[in-house]
Amino acid sequence: MEKTGICIGQSTTKEVTFLSSGNVRLGDYVELKYGEHKTLGFVKEITCINRAVNENYEFKDLDKLKNLSEGFNSYIGKITLLGDVDKKMFIPRTPPPPGTDVFPASKKSLEEVFGKDDGKKLKLGTLLTRPDVNVYIDIDQIVSRHLAVLAITGGGKSNTVSVAIEGILKKHGTILVFDMHGEYLNFEFKRNGKSVVKRLELKLNPINLSYKEFRQFANVDDNAFIQDKYLKRAFRTTAEEIANGIASTNSFWERLLSELEVFKEKAVEDPDIRDEKRSIVGVINKVEDAKESYQELFDLFQKPIVKQIDPGMLNVIDLSQVDEKVADIIVSHVLRNLLEKRKKFIHGHKEGLKFPILTILEEAHILASSTINTKSKYWISRIAREGRKFGLGLCLVSQRPKSLDSNTLSQANNMIILKLVEPGDQRHVQQAAESLSSELVEQLPSLNIGEALVMGKMIGVPALVKIDFAKSKKSGTDRSAVKEWQEIAKKSKEIEEEMNYLMNFDDE
């Protein structure tokens, strides 16, 4: 194999400088053989120089000189040392000495690091600079260590997530998607000829809600202490009566309002709480508004969402028809129940959830915001911290990384970062990912659609990857306004021509 360079100057166990006459590109993988080591490296920086063409010459002289100096170009670059291929990527304790030859990494060495499926991995794509080498990622590490998929709008996030979903479904994995745009209901993945996509009913039984969750629907604020006090009493009394069979399920709203009416009458009769009557009337009005506003969302006989989840399926909660407030309550409610049910199962309770789940949260910056304290943000953070112990994984998908809560993002030990142009997004991601160097950050704006920096526990070493094309998901391409305008104009013209024909026919 023809060598691609020679180490020069000082070297460390982490980095070496090399000189090359060419045949090397940014992002290439190389091998350095010295002593007993065969160390894999990543070309993180490359500069072209020609000592004959420099600033000491006038422009007219340079114009003549450039033709004479062709072939004298040299390339100086830096290589990040990733580890010894034959020793499970252990980083040698001795640096390569100056004069060490640098070779292109062999396909065998790269496949040793990136290209094997041991039954627990999925194929994500191919190495960007070596399309002959497949890249696999560890599914167990995704679930236990969480994942963030980040990119600008149109950068390829949706396709990347779909490739991961396909790979996990092939392993009979269970996935729950909080679908903010209704994109995943048309996922065309089949097993034994049958679709594995299940749409979960977006209905809530108020009895299954915690009081804090129900209070959000009633629009009672944290600082509305009197309203909160009476609503809490009425809600808990109603829930207990229904649970004990004293009241029927379909009488929830009537019983709740009846309890509040009792409190209102007491306030009229009792001088000690007479001043609270106005607050009680206010909460009665809010409950009536909630009953009217959310009557399509509430189903008093609906099975809890978590109990609708089927193992080995792509379970989808379509949030495209609700506003951000309702989406926040639903995500919070489901995540809370998922964590509680998995804990119960791990601790031996029959009521627990028996199978691990990877939850995918689209538009994660909305519900796990860096600036807004949403209700679901608390449970997203809890799962990010505790989920690994209970087989509950989290995949955060966002096109606005700087708006994503940094504490939550830092818990995602795996990242797939596609094209990121905005410096604020780049800094935010780098702060959350300790292993993301400034050199790698500099590559993010130059990535093309579908190209990504992949890093974390799920992959042996950081890699620039060309993501595969997902076969099961209909691509979410932008709508063409011009095409639609032209179609409307065409139809209008056809109607006009038809009308003119009929008018002329009548005249005859």
Steps between C-alpha positions, in 0.01 A plus 500: 500500500637840400572724796319831522734695725777515761477623860700818566580721797370427849241230559286402799288197588197698377622683191771504235597736218576353160628608161355358178541551127128442448254210495349613832174673588341652804315227688712215363591209725866404508723241668830556673717194564773538759639265761230244578218734414268541202328823593195636321490875444262763366619788281348797677691783330672540165684795339653526153834683464746573220821659624587622151182705475501753783445864586861598421420524129311761301174395342638494142790279614267267689286463191805368310634302794182306564540303179857407590407396856224256411563168668679658796190527719519346847232438758546551872233363728412373843380155594297414809612160630196282571655178630668170418278297266635166629456597865133606511590861417723536806699822461875424513695664780788585269460750214604421143862617446573759228557322173220249557329415173131580459290261289136512392300285741430155360144389443562211741603737780204731442256211494649383828394835649183586309377210294362211702153408617519281807121475523469819702583758234336676208656628179489879496691568179852501359815694582490834321850464355481121462163399351621138489492484882167460680436672832302322771378640832414314822127496578551407867716809543235718335236383749720510807701814419239694297542672164475850354443560128574863415504699175368803321157476339532278194833358616380140505381446858178326403676258267766427763239423766315280251815300423545441874133400537532250213807342659338474843176354360706234322617395847137494621561809712220709650485868406271782611502816287354830618422616147460878483421507128317173435788372285544148634147366456587426137812301588496205261699242695346154495574175680363177355291711263334699777560863595678553831371855543241554772321828551427554869167658582559859607234488770543556870293366785513777764500235773842384377646850519688629800340802663780727373438380145124557526557842656672611179188422299295702748747788454555541875839662562748404770447832676118473501512346847129510587385366163768233518387395850136445405567344161739253660242397760225461241720308256628255760155440645358435153786266406466302825123462457542369144784268603290357787188461286302764688467710183499388137782584263283699264390731782852643549423856391166512679648370828796738474276802442260380769782490756604852408138620531492355853811701586336812355188454720718450807680824424164681494402358840838506677627854574855364550530402134250742346785695340594186305168478315625704206798267453273193515268650239806572289619139512148374417507715187844365409388138540195567280728656239734199516206261456390689189850559354636149546190285460651336188829433678350345813349153486372371833532138386834525317775250573817677626741589219786300652284187506433543126870461414578172323845336516699472178297780340543861394246661733407853392331778697385756245529844662455695176135581581558650846666821617828517692326523839308176446806333346697595812240341731475183292876449471541567871221257587631219276865535604404500867301181454772333294760561769269389780391183316857401411608554860217276618600224260867515601392475864283196431147647480257329261351837403829618352602547137673180393713617208761773442397798285681762298302825504557744214413863564472714188543878537669435835592868540131584546433269796853488645563869453805688629280801584145373575433279800254252349343215696638234267851644536516361854414145388725518194783595734407220744508239225826643367652449848330178612376326187810288444434309824152402385537436128339828401687680224459854371569639152491880474448642151543873441591759239562763769766354731566830681132506607530149647555469875876454548466267800273267305721515191810419703335176616487380139831315481447424132463763230430507129574856392415592144555839338510781759573851376401733785797561735270511804375149421856377455616645834198362684562149366873518573435603860264206545731245335836485675661289227401738218818685408513839334652335191196275463263792562664680210390219268128541574420795266668326205298179526257429219143380553507149642859522623562490874753494777421190707647464848443343839484162671301351212798520261863400544648839408351827367428476128379711210222292346287507188162397640307230313169584336202377701276278290199495732430869554353732244747785477390828650608724214404867482183582308551679169291816503575562131385151403174539691436844349559359154261211562228741617560723194481195275168389651361856475597513135338162431177616668507824304551316170219260583264787583590678174435179308157457658407864433604469136309172472182666635535785249504250218 
